[in-house]
Amino acid sequence: MSDAKPQAAGQAGIGRAAEVRVWDPVVRLFHWSLVTAFAVAWLSAEDLDRLHEIVGYVAIGLIVLRVIWGLVGGRYARFSQFIKGPRATMSYLGDIAQGTERRYLGHNPAGAAMVVALLVTLSGTAVSGWLMAEPGRLALLPDMPQIVEPAWADDDGAYDGGAEDLLEEVHETLANLMLVFAALHVGGVVLASVRHRENLVRAMVTGDKRAPETGDVA
């Protein structure tokens, strides 16, 4: 059974294509809350440590919510509905390059891959930030590999904040990678909106998209 339910068109909507509900309130709340959390975390990284830490906890909570909802939520929220294998994703990217990609009512294969990439990268960013917040938490990390240890030792063979410095590098690298993924995501949304003649930003606000047409993947 599909979660997509036709929306009744009012008199003001005469002439507008029929719409169906695709994104449920949890998906929309997660999406815009995560956008806000990441923006605040990025802007507060240098000078507002306490706010940065609080927003990090919010991000972790949002990720947990999305993972749970991806298992038990509605049709278009479930990972099993939109996550495809590497072959299908690469094939879809090839179709995009040729301008022949099909319209998906939910996440298309490229968008699905981006959802996974963002969740994994943000999880790593949040966890590394959490470990950095308290020195005692570094004990939770496994011993650094032998190939890494010499690089963080001083001339006497002692360690001078090696684990902390390495973790900070990981945290900053993942945060920068999140920014790259976010830019790619926005670019993909703009491209799909133009190609398929629908406002995907508006759809993530209202939850509604144009009803599937011939050739669309519902």
C-alpha positions as CSV (number, residue, x, y, z in Angstrom):
1,M,0.0,0.0,0.0
2,S,1.3,3.4,-0.9
3,D,1.4,6.4,1.5
4,A,0.9,8.7,-1.5
5,K,-2.6,10.1,-1.1
6,P,-4.2,12.5,-3.7
7,Q,-4.8,16.0,-2.2
8,A,-8.2,17.5,-2.9
9,A,-7.8,20.5,-5.1
10,G,-9.7,23.7,-4.0
11,Q,-11.1,26.2,-6.4
12,A,-7.9,28.2,-6.3
13,G,-6.0,25.1,-7.4
14,I,-8.0,24.6,-10.6
15,G,-5.6,24.0,-13.5
16,R,-2.7,22.9,-11.2
17,A,-1.5,19.3,-11.5
18,A,-2.8,16.9,-8.9
19,E,-0.5,16.4,-5.9
20,V,0.2,13.5,-3.6
21,R,1.6,13.4,-0.1
22,V,5.2,12.0,-0.2
23,W,7.2,13.4,2.7
24,D,5.6,12.8,6.1
25,P,6.0,15.3,9.1
26,V,8.9,13.4,10.6
27,V,10.9,13.4,7.5
28,R,10.3,17.1,7.0
29,L,11.0,18.0,10.6
30,F,14.3,16.0,10.5
31,H,15.4,17.6,7.2
32,W,14.9,21.2,8.2
33,S,16.1,20.7,11.8
34,L,19.3,19.1,10.5
35,V,19.9,21.9,8.1
36,T,19.5,24.4,11.0
37,A,21.7,22.4,13.4
38,F,24.5,22.1,10.9
39,A,24.4,25.8,10.0
40,V,24.5,26.7,13.7
41,A,27.3,24.2,14.4
42,W,29.4,25.6,11.5
43,L,28.9,29.2,12.6
44,S,29.6,28.5,16.3
45,A,32.7,26.3,15.8
46,E,35.3,28.9,16.6
47,D,33.9,31.1,19.3
48,L,30.8,29.5,20.9
49,D,31.9,26.2,22.2
50,R,28.9,25.6,24.5
51,L,26.4,26.3,21.7
52,H,28.5,24.2,19.3
53,E,28.4,21.3,21.8
54,I,24.6,21.6,22.4
55,V,23.9,21.6,18.6
56,G,26.1,18.5,18.3
57,Y,23.9,16.6,20.7
58,V,20.8,17.8,18.8
59,A,22.4,16.5,15.6
60,I,23.0,13.1,17.2
61,G,19.4,12.9,18.4
62,L,18.2,13.8,14.9
63,I,20.3,11.1,13.3
64,V,19.0,8.5,15.7
65,L,15.4,9.6,15.0
66,R,16.0,9.3,11.2
67,V,17.6,5.9,11.5
68,I,14.6,4.6,13.5
69,W,12.1,6.3,11.2
70,G,14.0,4.8,8.2
71,L,13.2,1.4,9.6
72,V,9.6,1.8,10.8
73,G,8.3,5.0,9.1
74,G,6.1,5.5,6.1
75,R,6.8,4.2,2.6
76,Y,8.9,7.0,1.3
77,A,10.8,7.4,4.6
78,R,12.0,3.8,4.7
79,F,15.6,3.0,3.7
80,S,14.3,-0.2,2.0
81,Q,12.2,1.9,-0.4
82,F,14.9,4.2,-1.7
83,I,18.4,2.9,-1.1
84,K,19.8,1.2,-4.2
85,G,23.0,-0.7,-5.0
86,P,26.1,0.9,-6.5
87,R,25.2,-0.3,-10.0
88,A,21.7,1.3,-10.0
89,T,23.2,4.5,-8.6
90,M,25.9,4.7,-11.2
91,S,23.4,4.0,-13.9
92,Y,21.2,6.8,-12.7
93,L,24.2,9.2,-12.6
94,G,24.9,8.2,-16.2
95,D,21.3,9.0,-17.1
96,I,21.6,12.4,-15.5
97,A,24.7,13.1,-17.6
98,Q,22.7,12.3,-20.7
99,G,19.6,14.1,-19.5
100,T,17.5,11.0,-19.6
101,E,17.0,10.3,-15.9
102,R,13.5,9.3,-14.8
103,R,11.5,11.2,-12.2
104,Y,11.2,9.5,-8.8
105,L,8.3,10.3,-6.5
106,G,10.6,9.6,-3.5
107,H,14.4,9.8,-3.3
108,N,16.1,9.0,-6.6
109,P,19.1,6.7,-6.5
110,A,21.6,9.6,-6.4
111,G,19.6,11.4,-3.7
112,A,19.5,8.2,-1.7
113,A,23.2,7.8,-1.9
114,M,23.6,11.4,-0.7
115,V,21.2,10.7,2.2
116,V,23.5,7.8,3.3
117,A,26.7,9.9,2.8
118,L,25.3,12.8,4.8
119,L,24.1,10.6,7.7
120,V,27.4,8.7,7.9
121,T,29.6,11.8,7.6
122,L,27.5,13.7,10.1
123,S,27.6,10.8,12.5
124,G,31.4,10.7,12.4
125,T,31.5,14.5,12.9
126,A,29.2,14.4,15.9
127,V,30.9,11.4,17.5
128,S,34.4,12.8,17.1
129,G,33.2,16.1,18.5
130,W,31.7,14.3,21.5
131,L,35.0,12.5,22.1
132,M,36.9,15.8,22.1
133,A,34.5,17.4,24.6
134,E,35.9,15.5,27.6
135,P,39.6,14.3,27.8
136,G,38.5,11.1,29.6
137,R,36.4,10.0,26.6
138,L,39.6,9.5,24.6
139,A,40.1,6.3,26.6
140,L,37.2,4.9,24.6
141,L,39.3,5.0,21.4
142,P,41.4,2.0,20.5
143,D,45.2,2.3,20.5
144,M,46.5,4.2,17.5
145,P,48.1,2.0,14.8
146,Q,51.9,1.8,14.8
147,I,52.1,3.6,11.5
148,V,50.3,6.6,13.1
149,E,52.0,6.7,16.5
150,P,55.4,7.9,15.4
151,A,53.9,10.9,13.7
152,W,52.5,12.1,16.9
153,A,55.5,11.5,19.2
154,D,57.9,14.2,20.2
155,D,61.7,13.9,19.9
156,D,61.8,11.9,23.2
157,G,59.3,9.4,22.0
158,A,56.6,10.8,24.3
159,Y,53.2,11.8,23.0
160,D,52.2,15.4,23.0
161,G,48.5,15.6,22.6
162,G,48.7,13.2,19.6
163,A,45.3,11.6,20.0
164,E,43.6,14.9,20.7
165,D,45.3,16.5,17.7
166,L,44.5,13.6,15.4
167,L,40.8,13.5,16.5
168,E,40.5,17.3,15.9
169,E,41.9,16.8,12.4
170,V,39.3,14.1,11.8
171,H,36.5,16.2,13.2
172,E,37.4,19.2,11.0
173,T,37.9,17.1,7.9
174,L,34.5,15.4,8.3
175,A,32.9,18.8,8.9
176,N,34.4,20.2,5.7
177,L,33.3,17.0,3.9
178,M,29.7,17.7,5.2
179,L,29.9,21.1,3.6
180,V,30.9,19.6,0.3
181,F,28.1,17.1,0.4
182,A,25.6,19.8,1.4
183,A,26.6,21.8,-1.7
184,L,26.3,18.8,-3.9
185,H,22.9,18.0,-2.4
186,V,21.7,21.6,-3.1
187,G,23.0,21.4,-6.6
188,G,21.2,18.1,-7.2
189,V,17.9,19.5,-5.8
190,V,18.2,22.5,-8.2
191,L,19.0,20.3,-11.2
192,A,16.1,17.9,-10.5
193,S,13.7,20.7,-9.9
194,V,14.6,22.2,-13.3
195,R,14.6,18.9,-15.2
196,H,11.3,17.6,-13.8
197,R,9.6,21.0,-13.5
198,E,8.7,20.9,-9.8
199,N,9.9,22.8,-6.8
200,L,11.6,20.2,-4.5
201,V,12.3,22.7,-1.8
202,R,8.6,23.5,-1.6
203,A,7.8,19.8,-1.6
204,M,10.0,19.3,1.5
205,V,8.0,22.1,3.2
206,T,4.5,21.0,2.3
207,G,5.2,17.2,1.9
208,D,3.4,17.2,-1.4
209,K,4.7,16.5,-4.9
210,R,3.2,16.3,-8.4
211,A,1.3,13.0,-8.9
212,P,3.2,10.4,-10.8
213,E,2.9,10.4,-14.6
214,T,3.8,7.9,-17.3
215,G,7.4,6.9,-16.9
216,D,7.8,8.1,-13.3
217,V,8.9,5.8,-10.6
218,A,6.5,5.8,-7.7
